[in-house]
Each structure stands twice: as structure tokens, then as C-alpha cells.
């Protein structure tokens, strides 16, 4: 039961205020919808999971100063599509192994885009990036997020 593809349908990135002082950055992935679809390239039926990936920026007083949102679909090939679809309609939940595959795919693909977008709108990167420093330098962290 693998993820066989992903499409992005919408990207927004905005800075609504200047960042002052320490900030908090929260990344979030939500599966919004599940529906059956024809995977024409494979000649099979599969599932399409609608997702939303978000990065929310807030200052130390919890006041938001920016956000990045990416929405799209993940295409999933499964032997038990009817069972997964029925479980979603009943509980709005996916089995843990399916959910993990989908969420990890979204994180992998969207975080790299969010890093570039954050730079374009002058926000801190959504994850700490490595940096070089002098040998023996004992600075704890340079991350401003």
C-alpha cells in the first residue's frame, strides 16, 4: 500500500508583521478528505487524500506574524480502498500505517518548498538549518525561530 503520487494545488506565504525577538514556529499536516479515484497511469483504483500543510509563525506573546500554507492531494494505492474509505467516512481517521505514510510524504515534499517560501517573504526557515562555526566555539544555537 504505497503513496504513488502527490500534487500541489495551492501555495500561500505571507508575512503579516515584523518579527521581533524570539518566535515560535509550528508545522502541521492535516488530511482533509479521502475519496476513491482512478489511478489511470496504473490502471487501478486508488484513494486520493486531500491535505493541508501549514507553518504558523508567532512571537513570544503568541501574536502571529506570518504563515505558509500548501494544499494538495496524495494518491495512494491500496488493496482495501473500500475499507479505508468507509473508516474515513465513519471516524474521519485513517489506520496509523496509512496516515504515517501520507503525513511523512507531505512533510518531506512541503518542508523543502516552505524553506524556499520563507526566504522569499523574509520569515525564519520552518526548521533549524545547519550552519558552520569556528572550531571549539560553544554557541548553543543560532536559530531564531
C-alpha positions as CSV (number, residue, x, y, z in Angstrom):
1,X,0.0,0.0,0.0
2,X,2.2,2.8,-1.2
3,X,1.9,6.5,-1.9
4,X,2.2,6.7,-5.7
5,X,2.0,10.4,-6.2
6,X,1.3,13.9,-4.9
7,X,0.0,17.1,-6.5
8,X,0.0,20.6,-5.0
9,X,-3.0,22.8,-5.8
10,X,-2.4,25.9,-3.8
11,X,0.5,27.7,-2.0
12,X,0.3,30.8,0.1
13,X,3.1,32.5,2.1
14,X,2.7,35.8,3.9
15,X,4.4,37.9,6.5
16,X,1.8,40.0,8.3
17,X,4.1,41.8,10.7
18,X,7.8,42.2,11.5
19,X,9.4,39.6,13.7
20,X,10.7,41.0,17.0
21,X,12.5,38.8,19.4
22,X,12.2,35.1,19.9
23,X,9.5,33.3,17.9
24,X,7.6,30.1,17.8
25,X,7.2,28.1,14.6
26,X,4.6,25.3,14.4
27,X,4.4,22.9,11.4
28,X,1.1,21.0,10.9
29,X,-0.3,18.4,8.5
30,X,-4.0,17.7,8.2
31,X,-5.7,15.1,6.0
32,X,-8.8,16.9,5.0
33,X,-10.6,14.5,2.7
34,X,-10.5,10.9,1.3
35,X,-12.1,9.8,-1.9
36,X,-11.8,7.0,-4.4
37,X,-10.1,7.8,-7.7
38,X,-8.9,6.2,-10.8
39,X,-5.1,5.9,-11.0
40,X,-5.1,5.9,-14.8
41,X,-1.3,5.6,-15.1
42,X,-1.5,2.3,-13.1
43,X,-4.8,1.1,-14.5
44,X,-6.2,0.7,-11.0
45,X,-8.5,2.3,-8.5
46,X,-6.9,4.0,-5.5
47,X,-7.5,6.8,-3.0
48,X,-7.0,10.5,-3.1
49,X,-6.2,12.2,0.2
50,X,-6.7,15.9,0.3
51,X,-4.1,17.5,2.6
52,X,-3.2,20.9,4.1
53,X,0.4,21.6,5.3
54,X,0.8,24.7,7.4
55,X,3.6,26.6,9.0
56,X,2.5,29.2,11.6
57,X,4.8,31.8,13.0
58,X,4.1,33.7,16.3
59,X,6.1,35.9,18.6
60,X,6.7,35.2,22.3
61,X,3.4,36.8,23.1
62,X,1.6,34.4,20.8
63,X,0.8,37.1,18.3
64,X,1.0,35.7,14.7
65,X,3.4,37.4,12.3
66,X,3.3,35.0,9.3
67,X,2.2,31.7,7.8
68,X,2.8,29.4,4.9
69,X,0.0,27.0,3.6
70,X,0.3,24.3,1.0
71,X,-2.7,22.3,-0.1
72,X,-3.0,19.4,-2.5
73,X,-3.6,15.7,-2.9
74,X,-1.8,12.5,-2.2
75,X,-2.5,9.4,-4.4
76,X,-2.5,6.1,-2.6
77,X,-2.7,2.6,-3.9
78,X,-4.4,0.1,-1.6
79,X,-5.9,-3.3,-1.8
80,X,-8.6,-2.3,0.7
81,X,-9.8,1.0,-0.7
82,X,-13.4,0.4,0.3
83,X,-12.5,-0.4,3.9
84,X,-10.2,2.7,4.2
85,X,-12.9,4.9,2.6
86,X,-15.6,3.5,5.0
87,X,-13.4,4.0,8.0
88,X,-12.7,7.6,7.0
89,X,-16.4,8.3,6.5
90,X,-17.2,6.8,9.9
91,X,-14.5,8.3,12.1
92,X,-12.5,10.8,9.9
93,X,-9.5,8.7,10.7
94,X,-7.0,6.5,8.8
95,X,-5.2,3.5,10.0
96,X,-1.9,4.5,11.6
97,X,0.4,3.0,8.9
98,X,-1.5,4.7,6.1
99,X,-1.6,8.0,8.0
100,X,2.1,7.9,8.7
101,X,3.0,7.2,5.0
102,X,0.8,10.1,3.9
103,X,1.9,12.6,6.5
104,X,5.6,11.8,6.0
105,X,5.3,12.3,2.3
106,X,3.6,15.7,2.8
107,X,6.3,16.7,5.3
108,X,9.2,15.6,3.0
109,X,7.8,17.4,0.0
110,X,6.3,20.5,1.6
111,X,9.1,21.4,4.1
112,X,11.6,21.9,1.3
113,X,9.1,24.2,-0.5
114,X,8.4,26.0,2.8
115,X,12.1,26.7,3.3
116,X,12.3,28.5,-0.1
117,X,9.0,30.3,0.5
118,X,10.0,31.5,4.0
119,X,13.2,33.0,2.5
120,X,11.1,34.8,-0.2
121,X,8.8,36.5,2.3
122,X,11.5,37.1,4.9
123,X,10.4,34.6,7.5
124,X,12.7,32.3,9.5
125,X,13.0,28.8,8.0
126,X,10.4,26.4,9.3
127,X,13.1,24.0,10.6
128,X,16.5,24.7,12.1
129,X,19.1,24.6,9.3
130,X,22.7,23.5,9.9
131,X,25.4,26.2,9.9
132,X,29.2,26.3,10.1
133,X,31.0,27.8,13.1
134,X,34.5,28.2,14.3
135,X,36.1,25.1,15.8
136,X,35.8,25.0,19.5
137,X,33.1,27.6,19.5
138,X,30.5,26.9,22.2
139,X,27.5,28.8,20.9
140,X,24.4,26.8,21.9
141,X,22.1,27.8,19.0
142,X,21.9,30.4,16.3
143,X,18.3,29.5,15.3
144,X,16.0,32.5,15.6
145,X,12.7,30.5,15.2
